[in-house]
């Protein structure tokens, strides 16, 4: 358990296996308060899994993941629900309720976790929608939203209970350059204005690096690189260079492991 008050999330000697596959092998990392930290790496390296470990959805095989010094996966159900109110999650798909309009989607956490009056719910929803630029879209249904608008609605909903920690799972996936720029600016501004701590899982190297304070690169179950964006772009580790530069072959091979090609053809 860490004692540094500036560290909000800490992974200590973390290992995690799923179906006999090792996802993380004895990794250590820290998420500092008030900062935007990016978790990057090739597909299938467990980046989204790490977000689930933070929120207590999964339990480490060994080691620990703590939020404010607490292992959420060890809490009883009622305590876990209470602790999760301090964590906002922007899912990769947005995960809006398709049968509820924008207003009711954003209001859902308040109706689920509080007993506020309807007037207070209305005011708070409009404040959050104004923050993401969509107050005028409150009566639209999810099917009427563009991909970028849906992400912003989901972001407003994730912020509804004023969390101290925001988790973003591939927030820029499938977005056009204008929408991506808007989301980048929004994440940065909200982090500063609300005093949030943000963790971003993303494959978008240049874009994420433009707002991240610190980046961890994960490959083969280990942290292969870490540092500020400037430090990582000067990193000479093969796996880090391959990922940041988008090289098709290298430390992470293009070919899936297989027996000899000639032998396979002739057998």
N, C-alpha and C positions, 0 to 999 in steps of 0.2 A: 504494500500500500504506500503510495507516494505522499509526501507531506508538503511539497512545494505548492504554495497557494496560486502560483501563476500557471500551473498545469491543470487543465480541466479533465482531459482524457489521457490515460496511460495504459499501454500494453506492456506487460512484464513477462519475459520468457514465454511468450504466447505460442502455443502449438495447437493446431486444429486439424482433425481428420474427418473425412466424409466418405463413407463406403470404401474404407481402406485406402483412400487417396489422401496424401498429405497436402493440405492447403497452405498452412503456415508452419514453419519449423523454427521455434525458439526465437521469435522476433521481439524487438523492443522499440517502441516509438512513443512520442509524447505530442499531445495537441495543446498548445498554449492558449490561454484565455485571450479573447479579443482578436485573434488572428484567423486568417483564412489558410487552412492547410489542405493540400491536395494529395490524394492517394492515386497514383498512376501506375501503369504497367500493362503488359499484353493482356488480351482477352483470356479469361479462365484462370487468372492468378489469384482470385479471391477478394477482389476489391469490395464488391457488394457484400460478400460474406463478412468482411470486417465491419461494415456498417451494422449488420445484424448482430454481431458480437457486442458492439458498443451499446446497442439498445436492449440487450438482454434477450433477444429472440433465440440466440444460440449460446451454448455453453462451451468454453474452451476444453480441449482434450487435456491440456495442462497449461500452467501459467494463469494469467489473469488479464482482464480488461476492466478498468475502473473508470467511473465518471464521478468526479468530486470525491475520489477515494473509495467509492462504493461499487461493488460488483453487482450490477443489476440482475445478472442471471441467478444470483443466490437469494434474491428477495422473494418474499411471499407475494402472492398475486396482488393483493390490495396495495402493498408497498410498491410493487413494480409499477402498477398503474399510476400511482402518485408520482413516482420518480420520472416516468415517461412524459408527464406533463411539462417537464423542463426540456424536452427534446422535440424539435420539429423535424419532420422528414418529408423531403420532396422526392417522391418515387419517380423512377425513370419514365413510367407511363402517365404520370400525373394522377392516376387512380381517382378521378372524380366520380361521384355517384351519378350515373347517367340519367336517373329519373328525378333528380333534383336540379333546380336552376342554380345559377351562380351564387346568388344570395344565400340560398339554403345550404349549398356545399360549404361555403365559408363559415356559416353560422353553426354547422354541425358540431364542432368541438365544444362550443359554448353550451349548446343544448345538452350535450352528452355529459359534460363535466361540471357544469355550474347550474345555479338556479337564479340567474340574472333575469331581470324583467325584460319584456319584449322591447321596450324602448331602449334599454341599455344594450341588448343584443343588436338591435338595428344600428345604433350609433357606432358600436365597435366594428361591426361588419363593414360599414361604409368607410370607416377610418382605414381599415386594412385594404379594402379595395382601392381607395384613393392612393395608398402607398404604392400599389403596383399598377396604377394607371387605368383601372377597370371599373371605377364606380358607375360609369354609364352603362356597363354591360351586366348589371346585377340581375336583370330579368331574363337573360338569355339562358338557353339550355346548353349543356356540354356539346351536343351535336352541332350547335351553331357557332362554336368557337374554332378559331384557327389553332394550330399546334402551339404556337407561341402564347396565345391568349390562355389556352388551357393550362400551360405551365405556370403562368402568372397567377391564375386563380388558385391553383394547387399551392403556390407559394404563399398566397394570402391566407389560405386555410392552415398551412403549417405554422404560420406565425400567430395564429389566433389566440393562443394561450400564453403569448409572450415568453417563448422558450429562451433558455440561455445558450443552448446548443442547437445548431441547424445542420442536418445531414442532407447532402445533395447527391442523388444517385444519377449520374449521367444527365445533368440538367440541360445540356446543349445538344443531345442526340436528336438528329432529324430536323434541326432548325436551320432556316436560311441565314445568311450572314447578318442581315439587319436585325432579325429576332435574336440571334446569338449575341450581338453587340448590346442589345437592350437588356438581355438577361445578365450579362457580365456586369454591366453598369448597375443594375438593380441589386445583384448580390453584394457588390462592393459597397454601395451606398447604404443598404439596409444593415450590413455588418457594422459599419461605422456609426450610423445614426442610432441603432438600437443596442449597441454594445454586445453584439452577438459573437459567438465563437462558431466558425463554420468549417465543416469537413466536406470536401468535394471529391467525388469519384468521377473521373472523366478520362476519355481517350483524346480529347482535343487539347493537344500539347500547347501550342502557341497561345490560344485563347485563355486556357486555365492559368498558364504561367503569367499572363498579364495582370492577374489580380491576386495570385497566391503569394502569401508571405513565406511559405515553406512547403517543400514538396518531398514526398517519399515515393520512390520507384520500387515496385515489388515484382519479382520474377522468381520462378522455381521455389516458391515458399519462403523466400528470404527478401530482406531489404537490400537491394543491390546498389542503391544510391539515395542520398538525401542531402538537402541543403536548400538555400534560397534558389530561385530560378536562375540567377546569374551563375551561382556555383555549379548547378547541375549542367548548364549548357557548356561549361568548361570541363566537365567530368570526362575522363578518358576511359572509364570502365566500359568494356564492349557492350554489355547488355543495356547500359544507360544510353550510350551513343546510338545504338541501333534503334531503340524505342523513340528517343527524342527526334531523331532524323528520319524516322519512318523507313529504315532500310529493310528490304524484303527477306534477307537472310543474314545470319550472324549467330550471336550467342543464343538467340531464340531461333531454331532452325525452321526453314520453310517446309521441309518434309517431315511428316509424322514418322516416328520410329517404325522401321520395317526391315525384313530380311533383304539380302542383296538383290538388287533389281534384276540382274541377268539370271540369277538362280531362280527368282520368282517367275520370270517369263518362261524359262525352259522346263520348269517342274511340271 
